[in-house]
Amino acid sequence: MEMDKAAFATQQLGGPAKIWWVNHKALLPAGTRLSWDEFVVAFKAHHIPTSLMRRKMAEFLALKQGNNTVLQYAQTFNQLAQYGGFHVDTDEKKQDCFRRGLSRKLQDKLALTTCNNFTELVNKAITQEDATLAHKADKKRKAPVGSSSNAPQRYKLVHTAKQKFQTALRSRAVGWLDHHSNSSSGHPVSRHSSRGL
């Protein structure tokens, strides 16, 4: 099966890649059939310089979701994963690399989630992202319009309560003065004179 895969791939080559293959095959012992992995190693060794491989691997290991959606991040991740080497040579390692590049919020929400494979992890991350965005939109829709209008309302409530207290205090003071003035002198005190209290 692996041999057939390599043989099929070599038949699809064209241009410089085809010329490379003809020359490479001529250097192999007669009747040698390469496995898929052997073909890929030989192909990459010739067509992709080691320095470029190192640069791409560094780019892959530094990859973060940032402001991208999970889908955008997953697409870039898959493009660069081919340069990840032993960092992604198993599905478990690939999932681990993907998780570490997700936003901190998504990492936290998916921390206790186990996935059978990489595709399932990507799907769960997208689902979680959609749920978070929907929650934010719902919260925004239910929030009062113009949050700055709340401050004056609070001030008005405090101010109104203070006014009521002062009015009640004045009324009691005037009543007390009226009562005591009437009982001691027989002359009522003018209510206007007590307004400054």
N, C-alpha and C positions, 0 to 999 in steps of 0.2 A: 504493500500500500504506500509506504513512505517512498519507495523507489519509483513507483508509478507517478507520485506527486511531483518528484524532482524531474522525471523524464517529461511529464506534461509541461512543466514550467519552462524547461529548456526549449521546447518546441515553439513556445510563445514569444521567445526573445527576438528582437530585431535591432538593426543598426549597430552601434558600438557594443551593445550587450551581446548580440549574436556573435560578433567577431571575437569578443573576449571568450565566449563559451567554446567556440571552435578551437581557439588556441589553448585554452585550459584543458579541454578534453584530450587534445593531442599529447599533452604532457602526462596524462594518466596512463597506468598500465592497460593494455588491451583488454576489453571486456569489463572494465570497472564501471559499476553502477553506483552513483552517489545516492545517499539517503537525502531526505529533505533538509535535515539539519546541516549535513555536510555541504550541500549546495548553497544554503543560505550563508554559511560562514565564508565559503569561498567567494561568493558574489559580493558580500559586504566588504570583505577584505580588499577586493579590487576596486569597487565602485565608491565606497564611502571611506574617506581617509580617517585614520585613528583620531586625529586631532578634532575632526568634526564630530565623531562619535562621542568623544569626551565632553565637548561643548554641549551637545544635545542632551547627554545624560545629566549634566549639571543643570541645564534648563528644566529638565523633567523633575529632578529632585527639589528644585526651588519653586515649582509650580504651585500657586495658590488660587483659590476661587476668586478672591478679591470682590469686585463689584459685578462679576459675571453671574449669570444664572447657573444653576446646577448643570443644565443641558450644555451650555457653552463651555463650562469647565470640563465636563466629561468628554466633549469632542476634542478639546485641546489635549487633555490627559491621554486619550487613546492615540492621538497622533504622535505624541512624544514617548509613549510607553514602549514603542519599538526600540528605543535607545536606552531603556531602563535596565537592560541586562539582568543580573541576578536579583535586582530589587523587585522585579515583577515576574520572576520565572515560575511562580505558582499563583493560583487564584487568591489564596490567603494574603500573600505579600502585596498583590495588586490592590486588594481591598484596603489593606493597611495604608498604602501610599495615598490612595484616593481619599480616605478618611482624613488623613493629616493635612490635606490641601483644602478641605472644605472650610467654610466660614466657622468661626468659634461657636456661633449659635447652633448651627447644624451639627457640629461635632458633639455638642452637649446633648442635643435632642436625640441623636442616633447612638449615643454612648452605650446604652444597654441593648441595642438592637443587634441581633445576629442574622447574617444573611448566608444563604447556601452558596451564592456565587456573586461575582462582580456585578453582573447585570441586575440582580435583585437589589443590591446595595444602591446602585444608581437610581433605580425606580423608587426605592423608599426615600432617598434623598430628595428627589423631585416632588414626591407626594408631600413630604414634610415641608418643603419650601412653599408649595402651593397653599397648604393649610395655614402657614405663618402669614403669607401675604393676604389671604382671605380674612384672617383674624384682624390684621392691621387695618384693612379696608373697612371692616365692620365696625371696629372701634372708632375709626375716623368719622364714619357716617353717624354714629350715635353721639359723638362728642358735641357739646354746645358750640354754636357758631361764634367765633371771635372770643377766644379765651380771655382776652384782655378786658372784656366787658364784665367779667366776674368780679374783678377787683373793686370797681366803683360800687357794685351792688353790695359787696361786703361792707364797704365804707359807709354806704347809706344805712345799712342795718344797724351798725354800731352807732352811727350818728343819731338815728331815730331813737334807739334805746336810751342813749344819753339824754336826748331832749325830753323823753317821757319821764325819765328819772328826775331831771331838773324841774320839770313842770309839777310833778307830784310833790317834790320837796318844797317848792314855792307855795303850793296850795296848803300844805300842812303848816308851814311857817306862818302864812297869812292867817290861817284859821286859829293857830295858837295865839298869835298877836291879837286878833280880834277878840278872842275869848278872854284873854288876860286883861286887855285894855278895857273891855266892857265891864269886867268884874271889879277892876280897881278904880277907874275914873268915871265910868259911866259914859265915856265918849269913844265911839268906834274909831279905830285907826284907818286912815285912807288906804285902800288896797293899792293905789298907785305908788305910795311911798315905799312899799315893800318889794317892788319889782326888781330891784337890784340884788335881791337875795339869791 
